[in-house]
Amino acid sequence: MEYQRDEHRVHLILYHLVWTPKRRKAVLKDAIAVDCRRLIEQKCAEQGWEIVELAIQPDHIHLFVRVWPSVSAADVVKAVKGLTSHELRERYAVLRKLPSLWTRSSFAATVGNVANETVQRYIAAQKGL
């Protein structure tokens, strides 16, 4: 992937995010999954975040997203889970049977073009300067 540039920064911020419905219920199917995808795409577009990959499984979601340096992984998860929970629970009665749509937990990892070992070697090499 190419680095993004703006007035004062050069950056490549990619997050791999995963979260699940409450009690890992397999509720993300058919029309619910379609609407969930639409809502996630809508929120990301609204915020200027680029979806690299989005996979909605019946019992979990994987979102691989490119964001701005000022955006944390927690910000993305909060925004997406908040919108999808509100909209989907309002539309689908089956989701209102759960105490909440999403668990409070999530997985987040940063992803980049360079492997850990490459960065470590680069930093170690700088010590000799």
Helices and strands as residue ranges (DSSP letters): E 4-5, E 10-11, E 13-19, G 22-24, H 30-47, E 50-57, E 60-67, H 73-91, H 93-96, E 107-111, H 116-126
